[in-house]
Structure formats: C-alpha cells, structure tokens
Amino acid sequence: MSATATRSTLAERYIAAFPQSQARYAQARTIFPAGVTHDVRMMDPFPIYVERAKGSQKWDVDGHAIIDYFVGHGALLLGHSPDDVVAAVQEQMAKGTHYGSCHDLEIGWGERVQQLVPCAERVRFTSSGTEATLMALRLCRIVTGKPKFLKFLGHFHGWHDYVAIAADAPYDGTGVPGVPDAVAGVCVSVPPNDLNRVEETLKNDPAIGCVILEPTGGHWGTVPIRGEFLRGLRDICTRLGRILIFDEVITGFRVAPGGAQQYYGVTPDLTSLAKILAGGLPGGCLAGREEIMSYLEPRPGRVKMKHPGTYNGNPLSAAAGIAVLDRVATGEPTRAANASAQQLRNRLNAMFAANNWPWVAYGDFSMIKVLPNYQGPRPDPNAGVNDGLIPLNGDLNVLDGASSARLTTAVRQGMLLNGVDWWKLAGMTSSAHTAADIAQTVTAMENTVGAILREGIM
C-alpha cells in the first residue's frame, strides 16, 4: 500500500492529538446545548479546551502551545494576560468586585474614552457590545420618534432581536428563528458600499431614524469598507437628518487609538464599544453626542430612557480598561498589531503564489481574511494597512456568503495540528505577535492547505 493511502486524514490526526479536549467535550455536552457556551466555539468533532494563555500563545489541556489568532474574540489587543493589566485587576480584586455604588475607577475609565474617541461627549457603560447597540437603537427611537433603522447586509451588531436580521448569510430576506415579524420589520437592510442605495432608501422611508454599521465592513472587514464610503454616509445622514451609529466593538482602539472614526476623520453621532474597552473583561459602552445621550438623564418635561445594569462600570472591568487604554493611548499597540497583520497577509500571499494555489489573503488593519478558490489579481505587497486589494470587487455573496463547513473545519483542524488557532478562514493579530509567530503561521497554513488538497476536500 502506498504512503499516500496509509496517511491519516486531518480529522483522524486531530482526534488523536487532542484526547483530553475530546473527553471534556463529552462531559460538556451533558451540561450545555451543543456542548459550548458560544456558537463560534462549536467545532466538529469537538473544540479544544485551553487552561492558560500568555502573550500571543495559549496552552491547551493536552499540553500544546498554540499561537492564537482569536485573541479573545478580538478583545485582546495587548495579547493574553499582559502584566500591567493582570496587576491592576489583582489589586482591585482585593479591594472589591462590586460596590453597588459609584467609584473613582468608573470616572477614570470614562475620561479615557472621552480623550480617545472623537464622538464621545458623553459615555454610558454597559456589560457588553450587544447591550450598547440595543441602547443606541432605543435612544434613537426616543430622540427621533422614528421606529425603524437601516443596517447593512453582513454587519454584526450583537445578538439581540433587532440587529439579528441580515447579520449572516443567506442574505435573501429569510427570517431569524425566534424574532417576531413585527420586530424584524423595523430593520431595513441594504448591501454595503452603495451610497446611492442608502440615500434612496432613506428618502423613500421617513420612518427610518438612524443608520448603524461596522465602519471597516461586516464581520470585521470581510467585505471591507473604506473612508470614501464613510464620508459619503456621514454626508447623507447629515443632509437627511438621520443619526449615524458606528459599531466599533471590534474596531474601537484596534484600527487606531480612537477607532475607525479617528483614522478616517469621520465622526458619528453615537458609537458602541466593548472588547478592548474593558481589557478583555466583560464590559461595553455607548458614547456619543451630549444632546442624544442626555435622554438617559431625568429632565423636566422630557422622557427618559431607563437604563439599569448590575455590572455597568464594575470596578474590575474598569481597572482592566484603564490599564489597557493607557497603553492604547500611546499608539504603539495598534501600530504593532497592524504591522504584524500586514506582514502576515503578504507572506501568506507569497506562499500561495509560490505553490500556485488559488488562495488569497486580504484585509485591513490587524485583521486577516483568507479566501480559497480565488482567481484574480494578487494584492500589492507594498499596500498599506487599509488600501490593499478587495477581492472580487467586494462581492458580498462570495466574500461573506455561506462557506463550506467541511473546508472551514479542515482548515481549523490543520492549523491546530500545526500549533495555530485560526478563526475558520480569518484571524486577528495583537501587539504580542512576533516575527516567529508569523513564520510559524505561514508554515502552518502551507501544511494545512497541502493536506486539504491531498484529501480532495476542496
């Protein structure tokens, strides 16, 4: 029998390499639906279980050191467990985790948001990005008296009912299970990067009071959005009297210290933030114009939006957030993460070209996307962090449509077998990723794609 015939498949090798994770998953399935606590962590035949992490790496229960491109679902710009953030949280833990009262840390945390984020005249903390976008939409309804909002196909704004519409493929108007038609009806969704369509939609529907988007593109730039579109959108919203919301839960502090709005010089009316904001701990906020945010205040003769929240601005998240934002303010973490991603995209493309494989890496800032079955021009290796090639002219249904579960599972298995945790066909860098990490990642991708082609998975 030939060596090829006896070679184990990726799936077989994966099962053999991670037996302790397999055992834990069997136990987890008796506790959690699907055995996981977040949909993204579902993986066939089982996910990995991690016991510690530091810098750019995490170590699983089977003892593997793994270079991490999930980076806490985008929350860890500084990498895992930075010493200054750990020290800040440990110090605060000894003082108290929840006072049920106002405290100095919430003031310091909010001031740092104001100093960094251009639109942040006022700030209100929440426990997550989902809560922040929920607050943004309710405030807009109160301020404008208009029930509807406009969003873009493929843009993710959390999991609450209003924004679940058109967040994921297929983008054919199919409803979201559990979301009533009456709720879905207040969401008007249009394709990204089409200013004419936006203006026409807003003019034809006076019940739309606001527009919300991920300012670098849905699902953190799968179909990239750039400055020209943002400037045009700001102009349209201003002329037509609509509130503009940037959802910077991913891009806030990652694209630039002040987010995409600082980088592109486009100031929205409201901004939702989370993830990096709280240093990887639970926490989010809504920041924006004082006249809109003032509807959270009791004022004579005017309605107030009620907003409780047990963990809003909690001391632990505030301590972590202050430590991280002090580092972010220097600009160095963003610069380092962006530079690493740019280098990784270029080296992946050089490797794909050298093997004559129809794959391409693209993306902006510290975000990397990998596209298989691609026939077209290659990105210019001299492109900057946000002006590289957008494949297929930004075709939503190809770049962000339904993907092959078999292929994405094989990519994840192959990368893990080579010591890299890759987010299906994408990843994000942190300031902790090194040149050695990038070199290992390129080798891991080469080994993985080679195995996929040998097995005929594509």
N, C-alpha and C positions, 0 to 999 in steps of 0.2 A: 504494500500500500504506500502511496506517495506521501511525502511530508505534508503537502497541502491538504490531503484527505484526512490526515490524522491531527491537524492543527485544531485546537479548541476554538470555539466561537467566542466572540466578545462576551456574550451572555454567560457562557459556561465559565469563562475566566473570571468574570465579575462575581458570580456566585461563590466560586472557590476562594476569592481573595478577601471577601468581607463576611465571614461566617458570624461574627459577633453582631454585626448590624442586622443580618438576617434573623438572628434569634430575637433581638429586641423588637424588630418589626412584627414578628409573630405575636409577641406579648402586646404590643401597641394596638394591634387590630382587635383585641378583646376590650379595649378601652375607648379608642377614638374611631369615629366613622372614617373609613379608608385607612385607618392606622396613623393619620397625621394630624397636625394642628394648623396647617396652612396648605392650601391647594397646590402651591408651587413646589412643595416638598414631596408630593406624590411622585413615585418613580417605579418603573417595572424592572425587576420583580420586587425590589424593596429599596428604600433610601438608605444612605449612610447615616450613622449616628456619631456625633462629634462630642468629645469630652473636654477639650480645651483649645484655645486659639491665642496666637500672639503675632503681631505684625501682619505679614501677608499670608501666614500659614495657619492651618488648623490641623489637629490630630484626632483621628477617629478612634473608635473603641477597639479596632483591630491593630492599632499602632502605626498606621500610615501617616506620614507627613504629607499634607495636601496644600498646594498653592490655591488660594481662594479668590475666585472672581465673582462670588455672590456678594461679598463684603457687606454682610448684614442686610441683604436686600437693598443695597445702596446707601445704608446709613453710616458706614464706617470709612469716611474719607481718610482718616488717620491710620487705618488698619485696625487690627484687633488689639484690645487691651493696652492702649498707649499709657505709659507710666503716669503722666500727669493727670489723665482722666481717671485712672484707677485710684490714684491717691485722693483726688477730690471727692470721689464717691465714698471711699472708705472713711474719710474724715467726716463727711456728712452723715453717714450711716450711724456713727457713734453719737451724733447729736440728735438724730430723729429722722424718721422717714416721712412723717405726715403730721403736721401740726394742727390741721384744721383751722389754720389762721394764716394771715398774710405774713410775709417774711422778706428779709433783705435779698435773698438769692433770686426771688422772682423779679425784683426790681432790676438787679444787675443783669439778669438774663434778657429781660425785655429791652433794656437800654442797648445791649449789644445788637439785638435785632434791628432796632431803630438806626443804629450807627452804620450797619452794613447794608440793609435792604432799602432801596430808594423810595418805595411807596409807603414805608412803614411809619406813618404819622401816629398811628395807634396800634397796639398789639393785644390780642386776647389768646391765652394759652388754652389748648385742648389736650386730649390724651393721644390723638392720632391724626394722620392726614385725612382719613375718611371723615372724622368729625369736623375738621377745618373746612372741607369743601361743602359739607352739609350746612354749616353755619353760613358760609359765603352765599349759598343759594337762598337760604331763608332771609338773610339780611337784604338781598337784592329784591326779593318779593315785597318786603316791607317798604323799602325805600322807593321803589318804582311803582308799586301797585300792579305789576305785570306778573302773571303766573308762570310764564314759560322761560326757558333758557336755551341757548344754542351751544352745542358742543361739536366736536369733530370725530369722525369715524376712527376707531382705533385708539382713542385717547382714554387713558385710565385715570379716574379721579376717586378711587376708593370703591367700597362695595355696597354703599347704601343704595336704596331703590332708585333714586332719581338718576344717578350717574352710571348705573349698571347698563343702561341702554347703549347699544352700539360700541361698547368698550372692546369687544372681541369679535373675531370672525365667527360666522359669516356676516357680512355687512349688507344683509338683504332685507332688513326690517323684521327679522324673526324676533319674537318677544323673548324676554328673560324670565325663566321659570320663577314664579312667586311674586313678580312685580305686576300689580294690577294695571289694566289698560288705562285707567284714569291717571295713574302716576306716570306711566310711560308717555302719555300724551302731552305732558308738559316739557318733554325733552325733544328738541328739534336737532337732528344730526345731519351734518354735511361733510363732504370729502375735505381733507386738508389741502392747504396750499392753493386754494381757489378763491381769491378775493372777490371776484365778480359774483360768485355763488353766494358768498357771505352777505354782500351788500344787497343783492336781490332778495335773499331770504328775509333779512331784517326789514327791508322796505315793505315787503308783502305781508309781514306778520307783526302788527303793532303790539301783540301780546308778549313778544319776546323782550325781556328786560335786561338780559346780560349774556355775555359770551365767555366761556371758560375753555382753556386749552393748556396742554403741556407745551411750554414755549420752545422746546427743541424738537418736538414731534412725539407722537403717541408711542406708548410703551418705551419710554426714554430713547426716542430717536430712531425707531425702526423705519419710519418714513420721515426723514429729517425736515425740520422747519428752520428757516434762517431769518436773518434780520429784515430783509426786504418785506417778507410776509408780515412780520410782527409790526413793522412801522405802518404798513398799509392797514392792518387790522386796528391799530390804535386810532388811525385817522377816521376809519369808518365808524367805530364806536363813538368817537367824539362828535362827529358830524350828525350821527343819528340818535345821539342821546342814550346809548346803551352802556352799561357798566362792563368793564373788561377785567376778567379774573385770570391771572397767571397761576396755574397749579405748579408750584416749584418744590413739591415734596421731594422729587429726585434732584432737580437742577439747582435748588437753593443751596448755595455755598459750594457746589460741585463745579458748575460752569465757571463761576467767578465768585469772589467773596460775597458779592451782593446778588448773586444769581444771574440768570439769563437777562433779567431786566437791566442790571448794571452793565453786563457785557455788551448788549445791543443798544443801550441807551433808550429803551422803550419802557415807560413807567405805566404799569397797570393801575387800576383803581383798588384792587384787592389782590392779595397773594396768600395762598395756602402753603404752609411749610411743615415739615416733620423730619424724620430720619436724622440727618446730620445735625439738625437743630438741637436735638436732645442727646447728642453724643452717643447714639446707639441705644439709649434707653427709651422707654415709651414716652412720647411727647410730640405735640404739634402746636401750631398756632395759626390764627388768621391775622394778617397785618394789612393795613390799608389806610385810605383817606379818612381823616378825622370825622368828616361830615357823614360818612357811611357808618363807620364804627360807633358813632355816638348813639346809634339806635340800640346799643347794648346798655345805655345809661337811662335811668329814670329821669324824664324831663316833663314838666307840667304841660298838659295838653297834647302829648305825643305818645304813641305806643312805644313799648319797649320789648325787645326780643329777650325772652327769658333764657338764661344760659347757666345751668349748674354744671357739675362735673367733678366727681370726687378727687380725681388725680390731676386736675388742671394746675399747672405750675408747681408740681410737687417738689420738695427740696432735693431729692436725689436726682431727678431729671434736670433740675435747674443747675445743680452743681456740675453735672457732666456737661450740660450745654454750655455753661460759661467757660469751662476748661477748653472745650473744642473750639468755640467761636473765637476765643483769644488767639488760638493757633491759626484759625482760618483767616483772621484779620490781617495776618502778615502776608497773605497771598501765596506763601510757599507750598502749603499742602495741595492747593488747586493746581499750581504750576507743575508740581512733581507728578501728580496723578494724570494730568493731561499729557505730559511729555511721555510717560510710560505707555499710555494707550496709543498715542501716535506711533511710537516705535513698534509696538506690538502689531498694529494694523499693517504697517509697512513690511515687517518681517514675515507676517503670515502671507501677504500677497506675493512677496518674493518667493516664498516656499511653494505656494500654489502654482505660480508661473513656472518654476523650475521643474515641477513634476508634470506640467501640462494638464493640471486638473481644473475642471470648470467650477472653481470656487472663488469667492472674493470676500475680502474683509473690508468693511466700511464703518462709518460712524463719526460722531463729533465729540470733541472734548474727551472725557475719560470713559467713554462708552464705546464698545466694540461689538459689531454685528458680523456674523458670518453667513454668507448666502451660498448654498450649493446649487448645482445645475445652472450656472450663470454663464452666458455667452455674451460678451460685450467688452467695452473698453475697460482697462485697468485703472485704478486710481493713481494719480500722480504722487510718487513718494515725497515730492517736495511740497505737497499741500500742507496747509497749517492745521490747527486743531478743529477748525469748523468750516473749511472751504474745500473739502475733498469731494470726489465724485459721489453723486447719489445714483445708485444703480437703477436701471430701467425707468428713468425719469420719474422716480418716486411712485411707481405703480403700487397702490395700496394693497390690492388683492394678491399680488405676488410677494411683496416685501413683508406684509403683515397679515396675510391670509392664513387659512388652515395649513398646518405643517404636518408632515408625516411623523406620527408618533413613533413608528419603528425607527426612523432615521434619527430623530432627536434623542431617543433612548440610547441608541447605539453610540451617538456622539458623547453623551454624558458618561456612559459606561467606559468607553475607551479612554476618555480624558482622565477619569478617576483611576483607572488602571495604570495611567502614566503619571499619577501624582498631581492632578489638576482638577479642581471643581469648577466646571464650566456650566453656565446657566443655559442649558439646551444649546441654542445657536448664538449665544451672546455672553457678554461679561462686562464687568466694570473694574477699573483699577483704583487703587488707593495710593496715598503718598508713600506707603510702606513697600510697594512692589519694587523689586530690584531688577537690574540687568540680567542677573542669573535666573530670576523667576521668568522673565520674558523668554530667554533662551530655552528653558525647560518647557515652557508653554508651546512654543513653536514646534519643538520636537514631539511633544505630546499630540499636537494636532496632526502632524505628519504621520505619526504612527497610527492614530485613530482613523484618519481618512483612508490610509492604506488598508487597514483591516476592514473597513466598511466596503471598500471596492472589491477586496478579495472575496468577501462573503456575499457580494451581489445585493447588498441592502438597498443601494440606490437604483 
